Amino acid sequence: MSRLEGFEGFEGFEGFEGFEGFEGFEGFEGFEGFGGRRASAGALIAHRDGIVGTWDMKGVTWESTESDVGDAKNLGRWDPRIRRFVFESELLSSLYFTADKNSKTATLWHADVNPASSPPTGSWTPFVEIVRPTDTVLKAQLDLLNGYADLRIDRAREILSQTTPQYAFWSTVVPLHRARHAKTFELIGLTLRLAKYAEMNFKHALCVRRPQEYTPQVQPMIQTPIHGSFPSGHATEAHTVAFVLFEVVRAAGAANAAKSQLLGLLMNQAARIAINRTVAGMHYPVDSAVGKMLGLSVAQYLVARCKPAGTPGTPTKTKVEAWKFDGAKCAGTDDFSGAELFDPACNASNPSGKRKPQTYADTIKDGGGNAIECSVRGSDNLHWLWDAAVAEWS
């Protein structure tokens, strides 16, 4: 009996990429009706008629006062499905995409907005720049992809299990449980959606063909998603979640050795998830490399946005480095092992590891050769969710 027998047809789940752990079922309202059935309108009408009596409003015994306008504490009153609209608008309001045909470059811009002015004012800074790799590089990388195909039998179960977001895998490194960590799951869902907004815009703008579009010999082991290859969505999302999850669970007083081990394992896991997509025939190694760079940038932006807003006179701002990935500088022989672009060693100078440049990826420089940094403003609404998630690990 084939080791893969029984998995036939599993490729149909590929369309669930980004389904984010049945995000839509959050806030299912406690299985209203206790037993899965909602009370009918007729039953509720008859019930009220039977108990209310003569109308005589005397107020309530529970607290029912007006809440302050714009108070982040009000978020606790809403269903998670409602909160996600608030959170996503906060994150996306400071981001903008452009694409340049001549330079084959797509850019994600960040706006440093001053909300104290009316109307709000601000300035734009490049945050992530990505240059499309050449056809020559992509064709050369097919040789690497062919070598990875030898691992398909060994990694098939992993690959099939990782077509949807990898909650089960993340939970092996960090003890995640939905009953204990509801806000952490809500934050991970938000993290995945932000990563997907970023990756899909770059995929669309750069429009890199999938490996199987260059040769019929690739023959992916699962159905190829119908969007661009570069950057890899799995690489982007897995590295974004890895960094954000580390920042949530790490205790302030934890030893550097323990933090380094945890961050290293999360990054190793993200790299394996990414590499598995190359094994499956979905991606070139360069797709994973750019995905890791983009994922780390998205993660650092989200962490910075989740800090308190401060006051209009003294807003909380975090400096986040702007990075560029130049696919034209990649060699056809450049593989992706997961060790590139980031050092997970934690110390006093780098409590959350350190990003490291490659020949094809580095910080964006200004005219004077200095690294450009974006001033990322904190958000009280996002901080409400972050604080609640962190509290679940205290």
C-alpha positions in Angstrom: 0.0 0.0 0.0 1.4 3.4 -1.0 2.4 5.7 1.9 0.4 8.4 0.1 -2.7 6.3 -0.5 -5.7 7.9 1.2 -4.3 11.4 0.7 -5.6 11.6 -2.9 -8.0 14.4 -3.2 -6.4 16.2 -0.3 -5.2 18.8 -2.7 -8.7 20.2 -2.7 -7.9 21.9 0.6 -5.3 24.1 -1.1 -8.0 26.7 -1.6 -8.2 27.1 2.1 -4.8 29.0 2.3 -5.2 31.8 4.8 -8.4 30.3 6.2 -6.8 31.1 9.5 -8.2 28.4 11.7 -11.8 28.9 10.9 -11.6 32.6 11.9 -15.2 33.1 11.0 -16.3 30.9 13.8 -14.8 33.1 16.5 -17.6 34.6 18.5 -20.1 31.9 17.7 -22.0 33.3 20.6 -21.7 30.4 22.9 -23.8 28.1 20.8 -26.9 30.2 21.4 -29.8 28.0 22.5 -27.5 25.5 24.3 -27.8 22.6 22.0 -27.0 24.3 18.8 -30.5 25.7 18.1 -31.4 29.3 18.3 -34.7 30.2 20.0 -37.3 31.1 17.3 -38.7 34.6 17.0 -42.2 33.3 17.9 -40.9 31.6 21.0 -39.2 34.8 22.2 -42.4 36.9 21.5 -44.6 34.5 23.4 -42.1 34.4 26.3 -42.0 38.2 26.6 -45.8 38.4 26.5 -45.9 35.9 29.3 -43.6 37.6 31.8 -43.2 41.3 31.2 -46.5 42.6 32.5 -47.4 46.3 32.5 -44.7 48.6 31.0 -43.0 50.4 33.9 -39.2 51.1 33.3 -37.3 51.4 36.5 -33.7 51.1 35.1 -31.2 48.2 35.5 -29.1 46.9 38.4 -26.0 46.2 36.2 -23.7 49.0 35.2 -25.0 50.8 32.1 -23.2 54.1 31.6 -21.9 55.9 28.5 -18.4 54.9 27.4 -15.8 57.4 26.4 -15.5 58.1 22.7 -12.4 56.4 21.2 -11.6 54.4 24.3 -9.7 51.2 23.5 -11.4 49.5 26.5 -14.6 49.5 24.4 -13.1 46.7 22.3 -13.9 44.2 25.0 -17.6 44.8 24.3 -17.4 43.6 20.7 -17.3 40.2 19.1 -13.9 39.2 17.6 -15.4 39.4 14.1 -16.2 43.1 14.7 -12.8 43.9 16.3 -10.9 42.5 13.3 -12.3 45.4 11.1 -11.0 47.9 13.7 -7.6 46.3 13.9 -7.1 45.8 10.2 -8.1 49.4 9.4 -5.5 50.6 12.0 -2.7 48.5 10.4 -3.5 49.3 6.8 -4.1 53.0 7.2 -0.4 53.6 7.4 0.6 51.4 4.4 0.6 52.0 0.6 1.8 50.0 -2.4 3.4 51.3 -5.6 5.0 49.4 -8.6 7.5 50.7 -11.2 7.6 48.9 -14.6 11.0 50.2 -15.6 12.9 49.1 -12.5 10.7 46.0 -12.0 10.3 47.1 -8.4 7.4 47.1 -6.0 7.4 49.2 -2.9 5.5 49.1 0.4 5.4 52.6 1.9 4.8 53.6 5.5 3.2 56.9 6.5 4.2 58.7 9.7 0.8 60.3 10.4 0.2 63.1 12.8 -3.4 62.5 14.0 -3.2 65.6 16.3 -3.6 67.9 13.3 -6.9 68.4 11.6 -7.0 67.0 8.9 -4.2 64.5 9.8 -0.9 65.1 8.1 2.1 62.9 7.5 5.1 61.9 5.4 5.8 58.7 3.4 8.9 56.5 3.7 9.8 53.4 1.8 9.4 50.4 4.1 10.0 47.3 1.9 11.3 47.3 -1.7 11.4 44.2 -3.8 13.0 43.8 -7.2 11.8 40.9 -9.4 14.4 38.2 -10.2 15.4 37.7 -13.9 14.2 34.8 -16.0 17.8 33.6 -16.1 17.9 33.3 -12.3 14.5 31.6 -12.1 15.4 29.0 -14.8 18.7 28.2 -13.0 16.8 27.8 -9.7 14.8 25.0 -11.3 17.9 22.7 -10.9 17.7 23.3 -7.2 13.9 22.6 -7.2 14.5 19.3 -9.0 16.9 18.2 -6.3 14.3 19.0 -3.6 11.7 16.7 -5.4 13.6 13.7 -4.0 12.2 14.6 -0.6 8.5 14.5 -1.6 7.7 11.0 -0.2 9.5 11.8 3.1 7.8 15.1 3.6 4.4 14.5 2.0 2.4 14.3 5.3 4.0 17.6 6.5 3.3 19.3 3.2 -0.3 18.3 3.1 -0.8 19.3 6.7 0.7 22.7 6.1 -1.5 23.8 3.2 -3.6 25.7 5.8 -2.2 27.9 8.5 0.1 25.9 10.7 -1.5 26.2 14.2 -0.8 22.5 15.0 2.9 23.0 14.2 3.2 26.3 16.1 1.6 24.6 19.1 4.4 22.0 19.2 6.9 24.7 20.0 4.8 27.1 22.1 2.0 25.5 24.2 -0.9 27.2 22.4 -4.5 26.2 23.4 -7.5 28.0 22.1 -9.3 27.7 25.5 -6.4 29.4 27.3 -5.1 31.7 24.6 -8.1 33.2 22.9 -6.5 36.6 22.5 -3.3 35.1 21.2 -5.2 33.2 18.6 -7.0 36.5 17.7 -3.6 38.2 17.3 -2.2 35.4 15.2 -5.2 35.7 12.9 -4.6 39.4 12.6 -0.9 38.7 11.9 -1.7 36.2 9.1 -4.1 38.7 7.4 -1.6 41.5 7.5 1.1 39.2 6.1 -1.3 38.1 3.3 -2.2 41.7 2.4 1.5 42.5 2.0 2.5 39.3 0.1 -0.5 39.3 -2.3 0.2 42.9 -3.4 3.8 42.0 -4.1 2.8 38.8 -5.8 0.4 40.8 -8.0 2.8 43.6 -8.8 5.8 41.4 -9.6 3.8 38.7 -11.3 6.5 35.9 -11.2 5.6 32.7 -13.0 5.4 29.4 -11.0 8.1 26.8 -11.6 5.7 24.5 -13.5 5.2 27.3 -16.0 8.8 27.0 -17.2 8.8 23.2 -17.7 6.3 20.3 -17.6 8.9 18.2 -15.7 8.2 20.0 -12.3 4.9 18.3 -11.8 3.9 19.7 -8.3 2.7 17.1 -5.8 -0.3 19.3 -4.9 -2.4 21.8 -6.9 -0.6 25.0 -7.6 -2.3 28.1 -6.2 -3.4 30.6 -8.8 -1.3 33.6 -7.8 2.3 34.6 -8.3 5.3 32.7 -7.0 7.4 35.5 -5.6 7.4 36.0 -2.7 6.3 32.7 -1.1 3.1 33.3 1.0 4.0 30.4 3.3 7.5 31.8 3.9 6.1 35.3 4.5 3.3 34.2 6.9 5.4 31.6 8.8 8.2 34.0 9.5 5.8 36.8 10.5 4.0 34.5 13.0 7.3 33.1 14.3 8.6 36.5 15.3 5.3 37.9 16.6 4.6 34.7 18.6 8.1 35.0 20.2 7.5 38.6 21.1 4.2 37.7 22.8 5.4 34.8 24.9 8.9 35.9 25.9 9.0 36.9 29.5 11.0 40.1 30.3 13.2 38.3 32.8 13.8 35.1 30.8 17.4 34.1 30.3 19.0 35.0 26.9 19.9 31.3 26.4 16.2 30.3 26.7 15.0 33.1 24.5 17.6 32.3 21.8 16.6 28.6 21.8 12.9 29.5 21.5 13.4 32.1 18.7 15.8 29.7 16.9 13.2 26.9 17.0 10.5 29.1 15.7 12.7 30.4 12.9 13.8 26.8 12.0 10.2 25.8 11.9 9.2 28.7 9.6 12.1 27.8 7.3 11.1 24.2 7.1 7.5 25.2 6.3 8.9 27.4 3.5 11.3 24.8 2.2 8.5 22.2 2.1 6.8 24.4 -0.6 9.9 24.1 -2.7 9.9 20.3 -2.1 6.3 20.2 -3.3 7.2 22.0 -6.5 5.4 25.3 -5.7 8.3 27.7 -5.2 11.9 28.5 -6.1 14.3 28.9 -3.2 14.5 32.6 -3.9 10.7 32.8 -3.2 11.4 31.7 0.4 14.3 34.0 0.9 12.3 37.1 -0.1 9.3 35.8 1.9 11.5 35.6 5.0 12.7 39.2 4.5 9.1 40.4 4.0 7.8 38.4 6.9 10.3 39.8 9.3 9.5 43.4 8.2 5.7 42.8 8.5 6.3 41.3 12.0 8.4 44.2 13.2 5.9 46.7 11.9 3.0 44.9 13.7 4.9 44.7 17.0 5.7 48.4 16.8 2.0 49.3 16.0 0.9 47.3 19.0 2.6 49.7 21.5 0.6 52.3 23.3 -0.2 55.4 21.3 1.1 57.8 23.9 -0.2 61.4 23.9 -0.7 63.8 21.0 2.2 65.8 22.3 4.5 62.9 23.0 3.4 60.0 20.7 5.0 56.6 21.1 7.1 55.8 18.0 9.4 52.9 17.3 12.2 53.0 14.7 11.8 50.1 12.3 14.5 49.5 9.6 13.4 49.6 5.9 14.7 46.7 3.8 15.2 45.9 0.1 15.4 42.6 -1.6 17.0 42.7 -5.0 16.0 39.6 -6.9 18.2 40.6 -9.8 21.3 40.2 -7.6 20.4 36.6 -6.7 22.4 33.8 -8.3 20.7 30.8 -9.8 22.6 28.7 -7.3 21.5 30.7 -4.2 19.6 28.1 -2.1 17.5 28.8 1.0 18.5 27.0 4.2 16.7 29.2 6.7 20.0 30.5 8.2 19.9 33.6 5.9 18.8 37.1 6.9 18.4 36.6 10.6 20.4 35.7 13.7 18.2 34.4 16.5 20.8 34.9 19.2 19.4 37.1 22.0 21.5 39.4 24.1 21.4 42.7 25.8 22.0 44.6 22.5 19.6 42.4 20.5 16.9 41.1 22.9 14.8 39.7 19.9 17.6 38.5 17.6 19.1 40.5 14.8 18.5 40.8 11.0 21.5 40.3 8.8 22.1 41.4 5.2 22.9 39.2 2.2 24.3 40.2 -1.2 20.7 40.4 -2.4 19.0 41.9 0.7 20.0 44.8 2.9 18.6 47.9 4.5 17.4 50.7 2.2 19.9 53.6 2.2 19.4 57.3 1.9 21.5 59.6 -0.3 24.2 59.7 2.4 24.4 55.9 2.7 22.6 55.7 6.0 20.0 53.1 6.7 16.4 54.4 6.4 14.2 53.9 9.4 10.4 54.2 9.6 8.9 55.9 12.6 6.0 53.6 13.4 3.4 55.0 15.7 1.7 53.0 18.4 -2.0 52.3 18.6 -4.1 52.0 21.7 -6.6 49.8 19.9 -3.9 47.3 18.8 -2.2 47.6 22.2 -5.4 46.4 23.8 -5.2 43.1 21.9 -1.5 42.8 22.4 -1.7 43.4 26.1 -4.5 40.9 26.4 -2.5 38.3 24.5 0.6 38.8 26.6 -1.4 38.5 29.8 -2.4 35.0 28.8 1.2 33.9 29.2 1.9 35.6 32.5 
